[in-house]
Amino acid sequence: MPLDQFEDEDAKPTDAAGPKGKAFDCPDCSANNPYDDGFVAGDEIRCYYCGNEYKVEVRDDGRFKFRAV
């Protein structure tokens, strides 16, 4: 069986919009915020604990960056 048929559990699913996140740690209060529907670059998301809003961006290394809105 070819190795490319196995999925990496840590890999982020992608679609036309780029990597898709399922959760994020709030940059302000450090709370973990799961998002069942996920998020992609360009989305605006809210911390469920402190209520701050962030715009999702993707850095050159493929990691998410959250900019306050």
All heavy atoms as a GROMACS GRO file, in nm:
protein
  541
    1MET      N    1   0.085  -0.118   0.000
    1MET     CA    2   0.000   0.000   0.000
    1MET      C    3   0.089   0.124   0.000
    1MET      O    4   0.177   0.137   0.084
    1MET     CB    5  -0.090  -0.003   0.124
    1MET     CG    6  -0.184   0.112   0.134
    1MET     SD    7  -0.290   0.101   0.278
    1MET     CE    8  -0.433   0.028   0.204
    2PRO      N    9   0.070   0.218  -0.092
    2PRO     CA   10   0.153   0.339  -0.098
    2PRO      C   11   0.136   0.424   0.027
    2PRO      O   12   0.028   0.432   0.086
    2PRO     CB   13   0.099   0.414  -0.220
    2PRO     CG   14   0.020   0.316  -0.297
    2PRO     CD   15  -0.024   0.211  -0.202
    3LEU      N   16   0.246   0.488   0.067
    3LEU     CA   17   0.243   0.570   0.188
    3LEU      C   18   0.149   0.689   0.178
    3LEU      O   19   0.097   0.735   0.277
    3LEU     CB   20   0.384   0.619   0.220
    3LEU     CG   21   0.481   0.511   0.266
    3LEU    CD1   22   0.618   0.573   0.289
    3LEU    CD2   23   0.433   0.444   0.392
    4ASP      N   24   0.125   0.740   0.056
    4ASP     CA   25   0.040   0.857   0.043
    4ASP      C   26  -0.107   0.829   0.070
    4ASP      O   27  -0.189   0.919   0.076
    4ASP     CB   28   0.056   0.922  -0.094
    4ASP     CG   29   0.017   0.829  -0.208
    4ASP    OD1   30  -0.001   0.709  -0.184
    4ASP    OD2   31   0.004   0.881  -0.320
    5GLN      N   32  -0.142   0.703   0.093
    5GLN     CA   33  -0.280   0.670   0.126
    5GLN      C   34  -0.310   0.683   0.275
    5GLN      O   35  -0.423   0.677   0.317
    5GLN     CB   36  -0.314   0.528   0.080
    5GLN     CG   37  -0.319   0.517  -0.071
    5GLN     CD   38  -0.358   0.379  -0.116
    5GLN    OE1   39  -0.371   0.287  -0.037
    5GLN    NE2   40  -0.379   0.364  -0.246
    6PHE      N   41  -0.204   0.702   0.355
    6PHE     CA   42  -0.223   0.720   0.498
    6PHE      C   43  -0.236   0.869   0.528
    6PHE      O   44  -0.168   0.952   0.468
    6PHE     CB   45  -0.105   0.664   0.577
    6PHE     CG   46  -0.097   0.515   0.568
    6PHE    CD1   47  -0.008   0.454   0.481
    6PHE    CD2   48  -0.178   0.435   0.645
    6PHE    CE1   49   0.000   0.318   0.472
    6PHE    CE2   50  -0.171   0.298   0.636
    6PHE     CZ   51  -0.082   0.238   0.550
    7GLU      N   52  -0.323   0.902   0.622
    7GLU     CA   53  -0.343   1.041   0.658
    7GLU      C   54  -0.262   1.075   0.782
    7GLU      O   55  -0.255   0.995   0.875
    7GLU     CB   56  -0.490   1.069   0.685
    7GLU     CG   57  -0.576   1.062   0.562
    7GLU     CD   58  -0.719   1.101   0.590
    7GLU    OE1   59  -0.744   1.172   0.689
    7GLU    OE2   60  -0.805   1.060   0.514
    8ASP      N   61  -0.204   1.192   0.785
    8ASP     CA   62  -0.134   1.242   0.902
    8ASP      C   63  -0.239   1.304   0.994
    8ASP      O   64  -0.309   1.397   0.955
    8ASP     CB   65  -0.031   1.346   0.860
    8ASP     CG   66   0.049   1.400   0.977
    8ASP    OD1   67   0.024   1.358   1.091
    8ASP    OD2   68   0.137   1.483   0.952
    9GLU      N   69  -0.249   1.254   1.116
    9GLU     CA   70  -0.352   1.304   1.208
    9GLU      C   71  -0.333   1.451   1.241
    9GLU      O   72  -0.428   1.521   1.274
    9GLU     CB   73  -0.352   1.222   1.336
    9GLU     CG   74  -0.399   1.080   1.316
    9GLU     CD   75  -0.395   0.999   1.444
    9GLU    OE1   76  -0.374   1.056   1.551
    9GLU    OE2   77  -0.413   0.878   1.434
   10ASP      N   78  -0.208   1.501   1.234
   10ASP     CA   79  -0.181   1.640   1.267
   10ASP      C   80  -0.195   1.732   1.147
   10ASP      O   81  -0.188   1.853   1.161
   10ASP     CB   82  -0.040   1.655   1.324
   10ASP     CG   83  -0.025   1.581   1.456
   10ASP    OD1   84  -0.126   1.574   1.529
   10ASP    OD2   85   0.083   1.531   1.486
   11ALA      N   86  -0.214   1.677   1.029
   11ALA     CA   87  -0.224   1.760   0.909
   11ALA      C   88  -0.356   1.838   0.912
   11ALA      O   89  -0.458   1.787   0.955
   11ALA     CB   90  -0.217   1.675   0.784
   12LYS      N   91  -0.350   1.959   0.863
   12LYS     CA   92  -0.470   2.042   0.857
   12LYS      C   93  -0.540   2.018   0.724
   12LYS      O   94  -0.476   2.024   0.620
   12LYS     CB   95  -0.433   2.189   0.870
   12LYS     CG   96  -0.374   2.222   1.004
   12LYS     CD   97  -0.337   2.368   1.010
   12LYS     CE   98  -0.274   2.397   1.144
   12LYS     NZ   99  -0.166   2.489   1.136
   13PRO      N  100  -0.670   1.993   0.724
   13PRO     CA  101  -0.740   1.977   0.597
   13PRO      C  102  -0.737   2.107   0.518
   13PRO      O  103  -0.738   2.215   0.576
   13PRO     CB  104  -0.883   1.941   0.637
   13PRO     CG  105  -0.893   1.961   0.782
   13PRO     CD  106  -0.756   1.978   0.838
   14THR      N  107  -0.732   2.097   0.389
   14THR     CA  108  -0.728   2.217   0.306
   14THR      C  109  -0.841   2.213   0.205
   14THR      O  110  -0.896   2.109   0.174
   14THR     CB  111  -0.594   2.230   0.232
   14THR    OG1  112  -0.577   2.115   0.150
   14THR    CG2  113  -0.480   2.243   0.327
   15ASP      N  114  -0.875   2.328   0.154
   15ASP     CA  115  -0.970   2.341   0.045
   15ASP      C  116  -0.923   2.458  -0.040
   15ASP      O  117  -0.810   2.501  -0.029
   15ASP     CB  118  -1.113   2.359   0.096
   15ASP     CG  119  -1.130   2.479   0.186
   15ASP    OD1  120  -1.042   2.568   0.185
   15ASP    OD2  121  -1.231   2.486   0.256
   16ALA      N  122  -1.007   2.512  -0.124
   16ALA     CA  123  -0.967   2.619  -0.214
   16ALA      C  124  -0.921   2.744  -0.138
   16ALA      O  125  -0.842   2.822  -0.188
   16ALA     CB  126  -1.081   2.654  -0.308
   17ALA      N  127  -0.970   2.764  -0.016
   17ALA     CA  128  -0.936   2.882   0.062
   17ALA      C  129  -0.807   2.864   0.141
   17ALA      O  130  -0.763   2.955   0.208
   17ALA     CB  131  -1.050   2.917   0.156
   18GLY      N  132  -0.746   2.747   0.137
   18GLY     CA  133  -0.622   2.722   0.210
   18GLY      C  134  -0.646   2.634   0.331
   18GLY      O  135  -0.747   2.564   0.340
   19PRO      N  136  -0.552   2.639   0.427
   19PRO     CA  137  -0.566   2.553   0.545
   19PRO      C  138  -0.693   2.587   0.623
   19PRO      O  139  -0.737   2.701   0.625
   19PRO     CB  140  -0.443   2.583   0.629
   19PRO     CG  141  -0.368   2.689   0.560
   19PRO     CD  142  -0.434   2.721   0.432
   20LYS      N  143  -0.749   2.486   0.687
   20LYS     CA  144  -0.870   2.505   0.765
   20LYS      C  145  -0.840   2.471   0.910
   20LYS      O  146  -0.788   2.364   0.940
   20LYS     CB  147  -0.981   2.415   0.711
   20LYS     CG  148  -1.116   2.441   0.773
   20LYS     CD  149  -1.225   2.367   0.699
   20LYS     CE  150  -1.360   2.410   0.748
   20LYS     NZ  151  -1.468   2.351   0.671
   21GLY      N  152  -0.873   2.565   1.001
   21GLY     CA  153  -0.850   2.544   1.142
   21GLY      C  154  -0.977   2.496   1.211
   21GLY      O  155  -1.088   2.526   1.167
   22LYS      N  156  -0.959   2.422   1.319
   22LYS     CA  157  -1.074   2.372   1.396
   22LYS      C  158  -1.082   2.435   1.534
   22LYS      O  159  -1.184   2.426   1.601
   22LYS     CB  160  -1.064   2.220   1.412
   22LYS     CG  161  -1.093   2.145   1.283
   22LYS     CD  162  -1.240   2.154   1.253
   22LYS     CE  163  -1.281   2.059   1.145
   22LYS     NZ  164  -1.424   2.066   1.119
   23ALA      N  165  -0.974   2.498   1.581
   23ALA     CA  166  -0.972   2.560   1.713
   23ALA      C  167  -0.859   2.662   1.716
   23ALA      O  168  -0.766   2.655   1.636
   23ALA     CB  169  -0.952   2.456   1.822
   24PHE      N  170  -0.869   2.759   1.808
   24PHE     CA  171  -0.760   2.855   1.825
   24PHE      C  172  -0.751   2.897   1.970
   24PHE      O  173  -0.847   2.891   2.045
   24PHE     CB  174  -0.778   2.976   1.734
   24PHE     CG  175  -0.877   3.079   1.784
   24PHE    CD1  176  -0.832   3.194   1.848
   24PHE    CD2  177  -1.012   3.061   1.768
   24PHE    CE1  178  -0.922   3.289   1.893
   24PHE    CE2  179  -1.104   3.155   1.812
   24PHE     CZ  180  -1.058   3.270   1.876
   25ASP      N  181  -0.630   2.934   2.012
   25ASP     CA  182  -0.607   2.989   2.144
   25ASP      C  183  -0.610   3.140   2.132
   25ASP      O  184  -0.536   3.199   2.053
   25ASP     CB  185  -0.472   2.944   2.200
   25ASP     CG  186  -0.470   2.795   2.232
   25ASP    OD1  187  -0.577   2.739   2.261
   25ASP    OD2  188  -0.361   2.736   2.230
   26CYS      N  189  -0.696   3.203   2.210
   26CYS     CA  190  -0.714   3.348   2.203
   26CYS      C  191  -0.582   3.419   2.237
   26CYS      O  192  -0.519   3.388   2.339
   26CYS     CB  193  -0.822   3.391   2.302
   26CYS     SG  194  -0.848   3.569   2.307
   27PRO      N  195  -0.539   3.512   2.152
   27PRO     CA  196  -0.416   3.586   2.179
   27PRO      C  197  -0.424   3.674   2.304
   27PRO      O  198  -0.322   3.705   2.364
   27PRO     CB  199  -0.398   3.674   2.055
   27PRO     CG  200  -0.482   3.614   1.949
   27PRO     CD  201  -0.594   3.544   2.020
   28ASP      N  202  -0.546   3.713   2.345
   28ASP     CA  203  -0.560   3.800   2.461
   28ASP      C  204  -0.580   3.726   2.593
   28ASP      O  205  -0.516   3.757   2.692
   28ASP     CB  206  -0.676   3.898   2.440
   28ASP     CG  207  -0.645   4.000   2.331
   28ASP    OD1  208  -0.529   4.042   2.321
   28ASP    OD2  209  -0.737   4.035   2.256
   29CYS      N  210  -0.669   3.628   2.595
   29CYS     CA  211  -0.699   3.561   2.722
   29CYS      C  212  -0.650   3.416   2.729
   29CYS      O  213  -0.668   3.350   2.830
   29CYS     CB  214  -0.849   3.568   2.753
   29CYS     SG  215  -0.951   3.459   2.650
   30SER      N  216  -0.593   3.365   2.619
   30SER     CA  217  -0.535   3.230   2.610
   30SER      C  218  -0.638   3.117   2.618
   30SER      O  219  -0.600   3.002   2.630
   30SER     CB  220  -0.429   3.208   2.719
   30SER     OG  221  -0.326   3.303   2.704
   31ALA      N  222  -0.766   3.148   2.612
   31ALA     CA  223  -0.869   3.044   2.616
   31ALA      C  224  -0.870   2.968   2.483
   31ALA      O  225  -0.852   3.025   2.376
   31ALA     CB  226  -1.005   3.106   2.639
   32ASN      N  227  -0.893   2.836   2.491
   32ASN     CA  228  -0.904   2.755   2.371
   32ASN      C  229  -1.047   2.763   2.321
   32ASN      O  230  -1.142   2.747   2.398
   32ASN     CB  231  -0.866   2.610   2.400
   32ASN     CG  232  -0.866   2.528   2.275
   32ASN    OD1  233  -0.968   2.470   2.239
   32ASN    ND2  234  -0.753   2.523   2.208
   33ASN      N  235  -1.063   2.789   2.191
   33ASN     CA  236  -1.195   2.808   2.130
   33ASN      C  237  -1.214   2.710   2.016
   33ASN      O  238  -1.162   2.732   1.906
   33ASN     CB  239  -1.206   2.950   2.075
   33ASN     CG  240  -1.207   3.054   2.183
   33ASN    OD1  241  -1.312   3.087   2.236
   33ASN    ND2  242  -1.090   3.106   2.218
   34PRO      N  243  -1.287   2.601   2.037
   34PRO     CA  244  -1.314   2.508   1.927
   34PRO      C  245  -1.419   2.564   1.832
   34PRO      O  246  -1.514   2.628   1.876
   34PRO     CB  247  -1.366   2.383   1.998
   34PRO     CG  248  -1.420   2.432   2.127
   34PRO     CD  249  -1.342   2.555   2.163
   35TYR      N  250  -1.398   2.543   1.702
   35TYR     CA  251  -1.494   2.585   1.599
   35TYR      C  252  -1.533   2.461   1.521
   35TYR      O  253  -1.455   2.410   1.441
   35TYR     CB  254  -1.433   2.690   1.506
   35TYR     CG  255  -1.454   2.831   1.553
   35TYR    CD1  256  -1.381   2.883   1.658
   35TYR    CD2  257  -1.549   2.911   1.494
   35TYR    CE1  258  -1.401   3.013   1.702
   35TYR    CE2  259  -1.570   3.041   1.536
   35TYR     CZ  260  -1.496   3.091   1.641
   35TYR     OH  261  -1.517   3.218   1.684
   36ASP      N  262  -1.655   2.410   1.544
   36ASP     CA  263  -1.700   2.288   1.477
   36ASP      C  264  -1.699   2.300   1.326
   36ASP      O  265  -1.664   2.206   1.256
   36ASP     CB  266  -1.840   2.249   1.525
   36ASP     CG  267  -1.841   2.205   1.670
   36ASP    OD1  268  -1.736   2.160   1.720
   36ASP    OD2  269  -1.947   2.216   1.733
   37ASP      N  270  -1.739   2.417   1.273
   37ASP     CA  271  -1.742   2.437   1.128
   37ASP      C  272  -1.606   2.473   1.072
   37ASP      O  273  -1.587   2.476   0.951
   37ASP     CB  274  -1.842   2.546   1.091
   37ASP     CG  275  -1.985   2.504   1.121
   37ASP    OD1  276  -2.011   2.383   1.126
   37ASP    OD2  277  -2.069   2.594   1.140
   38GLY      N  278  -1.511   2.503   1.158
   38GLY     CA  279  -1.377   2.540   1.115
   38GLY      C  280  -1.370   2.684   1.067
   38GLY      O  281  -1.470   2.755   1.063
   39PHE      N  282  -1.249   2.728   1.034
   39PHE     CA  283  -1.227   2.863   0.982
   39PHE      C  284  -1.109   2.860   0.886
   39PHE      O  285  -1.026   2.770   0.892
   39PHE     CB  286  -1.203   2.964   1.095
   39PHE     CG  287  -1.094   2.924   1.191
   39PHE    CD1  288  -0.961   2.953   1.163
   39PHE    CD2  289  -1.124   2.859   1.309
   39PHE    CE1  290  -0.861   2.917   1.251
   39PHE    CE2  291  -1.024   2.824   1.398
   39PHE     CZ  292  -0.892   2.853   1.369
   40VAL      N  293  -1.108   2.956   0.795
   40VAL     CA  294  -1.002   2.969   0.695
   40VAL      C  295  -0.955   3.114   0.693
   40VAL      O  296  -1.018   3.201   0.753
   40VAL     CB  297  -1.048   2.924   0.554
   40VAL    CG1  298  -1.081   2.777   0.550
   40VAL    CG2  299  -1.165   3.007   0.508
   41ALA      N  300  -0.848   3.140   0.621
   41ALA     CA  301  -0.795   3.276   0.609
   41ALA      C  302  -0.905   3.369   0.556
   41ALA      O  303  -0.980   3.333   0.466
   41ALA     CB  304  -0.676   3.277   0.515
   42GLY      N  305  -0.914   3.486   0.618
   42GLY     CA  306  -1.015   3.584   0.578
   42GLY      C  307  -1.138   3.584   0.665
   42GLY      O  308  -1.214   3.680   0.666
   43ASP      N  309  -1.161   3.475   0.739
   43ASP     CA  310  -1.277   3.469   0.829
   43ASP      C  311  -1.254   3.560   0.949
   43ASP      O  312  -1.141   3.586   0.989
   43ASP     CB  313  -1.300   3.327   0.881
   43ASP     CG  314  -1.359   3.235   0.777
   43ASP    OD1  315  -1.399   3.284   0.669
   43ASP    OD2  316  -1.364   3.113   0.804
   44GLU      N  317  -1.362   3.609   1.006
   44GLU     CA  318  -1.357   3.680   1.132
   44GLU      C  319  -1.417   3.589   1.238
   44GLU      O  320  -1.528   3.538   1.220
   44GLU     CB  321  -1.432   3.813   1.124
   44GLU     CG  322  -1.359   3.913   1.036
   44GLU     CD  323  -1.423   4.051   1.038
   44GLU    OE1  324  -1.517   4.075   1.117
   44GLU    OE2  325  -1.376   4.135   0.960
   45ILE      N  326  -1.342   3.568   1.346
   45ILE     CA  327  -1.385   3.478   1.452
   45ILE      C  328  -1.384   3.550   1.585
   45ILE      O  329  -1.319   3.652   1.600
   45ILE     CB  330  -1.296   3.351   1.458
   45ILE    CG1  331  -1.149   3.389   1.476
   45ILE    CG2  332  -1.314   3.267   1.332
   45ILE    CD1  333  -1.056   3.271   1.488
   46ARG      N  334  -1.460   3.497   1.680
   46ARG     CA  335  -1.474   3.560   1.812
   46ARG      C  336  -1.432   3.461   1.920
   46ARG      O  337  -1.464   3.343   1.914
   46ARG     CB  338  -1.618   3.601   1.834
   46ARG     CG  339  -1.644   3.663   1.970
   46ARG     CD  340  -1.790   3.691   1.991
   46ARG     NE  341  -1.842   3.778   1.885
   46ARG     CZ  342  -1.873   3.906   1.903
   46ARG    NH1  343  -1.862   3.961   2.019
   46ARG    NH2  344  -1.920   3.976   1.802
   47CYS      N  345  -1.364   3.512   2.021
   47CYS     CA  346  -1.331   3.432   2.139
   47CYS      C  347  -1.459   3.415   2.221
   47CYS      O  348  -1.528   3.513   2.251
   47CYS     CB  349  -1.223   3.500   2.222
   47CYS     SG  350  -1.188   3.413   2.377
   48TYR      N  351  -1.491   3.292   2.254
   48TYR     CA  352  -1.613   3.264   2.331
   48TYR      C  353  -1.603   3.311   2.476
   48TYR      O  354  -1.703   3.323   2.545
   48TYR     CB  355  -1.642   3.113   2.333
   48TYR     CG  356  -1.674   3.056   2.197
   48TYR    CD1  357  -1.608   2.941   2.152
   48TYR    CD2  358  -1.768   3.114   2.113
   48TYR    CE1  359  -1.638   2.886   2.029
   48TYR    CE2  360  -1.797   3.060   1.989
   48TYR     CZ  361  -1.732   2.947   1.948
   48TYR     OH  362  -1.759   2.892   1.826
   49TYR      N  363  -1.480   3.340   2.524
   49TYR     CA  364  -1.462   3.374   2.664
   49TYR      C  365  -1.452   3.524   2.687
   49TYR      O  366  -1.526   3.579   2.769
   49TYR     CB  367  -1.339   3.302   2.719
   49TYR     CG  368  -1.358   3.152   2.713
   49TYR    CD1  369  -1.315   3.080   2.602
   49TYR    CD2  370  -1.425   3.084   2.813
   49TYR    CE1  371  -1.337   2.943   2.593
   49TYR    CE2  372  -1.449   2.947   2.805
   49TYR     CZ  373  -1.403   2.878   2.695
   49TYR     OH  374  -1.426   2.743   2.685
   50CYS      N  375  -1.363   3.592   2.615
   50CYS     CA  376  -1.347   3.737   2.638
   50CYS      C  377  -1.426   3.821   2.538
   50CYS      O  378  -1.444   3.941   2.559
   50CYS     CB  379  -1.199   3.776   2.635
   50CYS     SG  380  -1.118   3.763   2.474
   51GLY      N  381  -1.473   3.760   2.428
   51GLY     CA  382  -1.556   3.830   2.331
   51GLY      C  383  -1.480   3.909   2.226
   51GLY      O  384  -1.543   3.971   2.139
   52ASN      N  385  -1.347   3.909   2.230
   52ASN     CA  386  -1.270   3.982   2.129
   52ASN      C  387  -1.281   3.913   1.994
   52ASN      O  388  -1.295   3.792   1.986
   52ASN     CB  389  -1.124   3.993   2.171
   52ASN     CG  390  -1.105   4.082   2.291
   52ASN    OD1  391  -1.186   4.171   2.315
   52ASN    ND2  392  -0.999   4.060   2.366
   53GLU      N  393  -1.275   3.995   1.887
   53GLU     CA  394  -1.286   3.942   1.751
   53GLU      C  395  -1.152   3.951   1.680
   53GLU      O  396  -1.076   4.046   1.701
   53GLU     CB  397  -1.392   4.019   1.673
   53GLU     CG  398  -1.531   3.997   1.726
   53GLU     CD  399  -1.637   4.066   1.640
   53GLU    OE1  400  -1.606   4.107   1.528
   53GLU    OE2  401  -1.750   4.077   1.688
   54TYR      N  402  -1.127   3.853   1.593
   54TYR     CA  403  -1.001   3.845   1.520
   54TYR      C  404  -1.025   3.809   1.375
   54TYR      O  405  -1.118   3.735   1.344
   54TYR     CB  406  -0.909   3.738   1.582
   54TYR     CG  407  -0.885   3.763   1.727
   54TYR    CD1  408  -0.963   3.702   1.824
   54TYR    CD2  409  -0.785   3.850   1.768
   54TYR    CE1  410  -0.943   3.726   1.958
   54TYR    CE2  411  -0.764   3.876   1.902
   54TYR     CZ  412  -0.843   3.814   1.996
   54TYR     OH  413  -0.823   3.839   2.128
   55LYS      N  414  -0.940   3.861   1.288
   55LYS     CA  415  -0.940   3.822   1.148
   55LYS      C  416  -0.832   3.715   1.132
   55LYS      O  417  -0.720   3.731   1.179
   55LYS     CB  418  -0.911   3.940   1.057
   55LYS     CG  419  -0.915   3.902   0.912
   55LYS     CD  420  -0.932   4.020   0.823
   55LYS     CE  421  -0.949   3.969   0.682
   55LYS     NZ  422  -1.030   4.054   0.604
   56VAL      N  423  -0.868   3.605   1.065
   56VAL     CA  424  -0.775   3.494   1.047
   56VAL      C  425  -0.686   3.521   0.927
   56VAL      O  426  -0.734   3.554   0.819
   56VAL     CB  427  -0.853   3.362   1.025
   56VAL    CG1  428  -0.757   3.246   1.003
   56VAL    CG2  429  -0.948   3.334   1.141
   57GLU      N  430  -0.556   3.508   0.947
   57GLU     CA  431  -0.458   3.521   0.840
   57GLU      C  432  -0.368   3.398   0.846
   57GLU      O  433  -0.359   3.332   0.948
   57GLU     CB  434  -0.375   3.648   0.857
   57GLU     CG  435  -0.459   3.774   0.852
   57GLU     CD  436  -0.379   3.900   0.882
   57GLU    OE1  437  -0.262   3.889   0.924
   57GLU    OE2  438  -0.435   4.008   0.864
   58VAL      N  439  -0.301   3.367   0.734
   58VAL     CA  440  -0.208   3.255   0.730
   58VAL      C  441  -0.069   3.309   0.703
   58VAL      O  442  -0.048   3.384   0.608
   58VAL     CB  443  -0.247   3.152   0.622
   58VAL    CG1  444  -0.146   3.038   0.616
   58VAL    CG2  445  -0.386   3.097   0.649
   59ARG      N  446   0.026   3.273   0.790
   59ARG     CA  447   0.164   3.318   0.774
   59ARG      C  448   0.233   3.238   0.663
   59ARG      O  449   0.179   3.138   0.616
   59ARG     CB  450   0.241   3.301   0.904
   59ARG     CG  451   0.178   3.379   1.017
   59ARG     CD  452   0.252   3.376   1.145
   59ARG     NE  453   0.331   3.257   1.171
   59ARG     CZ  454   0.395   3.235   1.283
   59ARG    NH1  455   0.390   3.323   1.380
   59ARG    NH2  456   0.465   3.125   1.301
   60ASP      N  457   0.351   3.283   0.622
   60ASP     CA  458   0.426   3.215   0.517
   60ASP      C  459   0.458   3.070   0.552
   60ASP      O  460   0.469   2.985   0.464
   60ASP     CB  461   0.556   3.289   0.488
   60ASP     CG  462   0.531   3.423   0.420
   60ASP    OD1  463   0.424   3.439   0.359
   60ASP    OD2  464   0.620   3.510   0.428
   61ASP      N  465   0.473   3.041   0.682
   61ASP     CA  466   0.506   2.904   0.723
   61ASP      C  467   0.382   2.816   0.737
   61ASP      O  468   0.390   2.701   0.779
   61ASP     CB  469   0.586   2.903   0.853
   61ASP     CG  470   0.511   2.962   0.972
   61ASP    OD1  471   0.393   3.001   0.956
   61ASP    OD2  472   0.570   2.968   1.081
   62GLY      N  473   0.263   2.870   0.701
   62GLY     CA  474   0.140   2.791   0.702
   62GLY      C  475   0.064   2.795   0.833
   62GLY      O  476  -0.044   2.738   0.843
   63ARG      N  477   0.118   2.862   0.935
   63ARG     CA  478   0.048   2.871   1.064
   63ARG      C  479  -0.049   2.988   1.062
   63ARG      O  480  -0.032   3.084   0.988
   63ARG     CB  481   0.150   2.888   1.176
   63ARG     CG  482   0.238   2.766   1.190
   63ARG     CD  483   0.342   2.781   1.296
   63ARG     NE  484   0.282   2.827   1.420
   63ARG     CZ  485   0.351   2.868   1.524
   63ARG    NH1  486   0.482   2.870   1.522
   63ARG    NH2  487   0.290   2.908   1.634
   64PHE      N  488  -0.151   2.980   1.146
   64PHE     CA  489  -0.251   3.086   1.153
   64PHE      C  490  -0.200   3.203   1.238
   64PHE      O  491  -0.125   3.184   1.333
   64PHE     CB  492  -0.381   3.035   1.215
   64PHE     CG  493  -0.456   2.942   1.125
   64PHE    CD1  494  -0.458   2.806   1.151
   64PHE    CD2  495  -0.524   2.989   1.014
   64PHE    CE1  496  -0.527   2.722   1.068
   64PHE    CE2  497  -0.592   2.906   0.930
   64PHE     CZ  498  -0.593   2.771   0.957
   65LYS      N  499  -0.245   3.322   1.200
   65LYS     CA  500  -0.219   3.444   1.275
   65LYS      C  501  -0.354   3.510   1.296
   65LYS      O  502  -0.436   3.514   1.204
   65LYS     CB  503  -0.126   3.535   1.196
   65LYS     CG  504  -0.099   3.667   1.262
   65LYS     CD  505  -0.007   3.751   1.175
   65LYS     CE  506   0.014   3.887   1.237
   65LYS     NZ  507   0.100   3.970   1.153
   66PHE      N  508  -0.378   3.561   1.416
   66PHE     CA  509  -0.507   3.623   1.448
   66PHE      C  510  -0.486   3.770   1.478
   66PHE      O  511  -0.421   3.805   1.575
   66PHE     CB  512  -0.572   3.550   1.567
   66PHE     CG  513  -0.586   3.404   1.541
   66PHE    CD1  514  -0.495   3.314   1.590
   66PHE    CD2  515  -0.690   3.357   1.463
   66PHE    CE1  516  -0.508   3.177   1.563
   66PHE    CE2  517  -0.704   3.222   1.437
   66PHE     CZ  518  -0.612   3.133   1.487
   67ARG      N  519  -0.542   3.856   1.391
   67ARG     CA  520  -0.527   4.001   1.405
   67ARG      C  521  -0.657   4.057   1.462
   67ARG      O  522  -0.766   4.030   1.412
   67ARG     CB  523  -0.497   4.062   1.269
   67ARG     CG  524  -0.467   4.211   1.273
   67ARG     CD  525  -0.425   4.265   1.137
   67ARG     NE  526  -0.506   4.218   1.026
   67ARG     CZ  527  -0.617   4.276   0.984
   67ARG    NH1  528  -0.663   4.384   1.045
   67ARG    NH2  529  -0.682   4.229   0.881
   68ALA      N  530  -0.643   4.139   1.567
   68ALA     CA  531  -0.762   4.199   1.631
   68ALA      C  532  -0.836   4.285   1.531
   68ALA      O  533  -0.777   4.357   1.451
   68ALA     CB  534  -0.720   4.280   1.752
   69VAL      N  535  -0.970   4.276   1.538
   69VAL     CA  536  -1.055   4.354   1.447
   69VAL      C  537  -1.108   4.474   1.523
   69VAL      O  538  -1.144   4.470   1.634
   69VAL     CB  539  -1.174   4.269   1.396
   69VAL    CG1  540  -1.265   4.350   1.309
   69VAL    CG2  541  -1.123   4.148   1.323
   0.00000   0.00000   0.00000
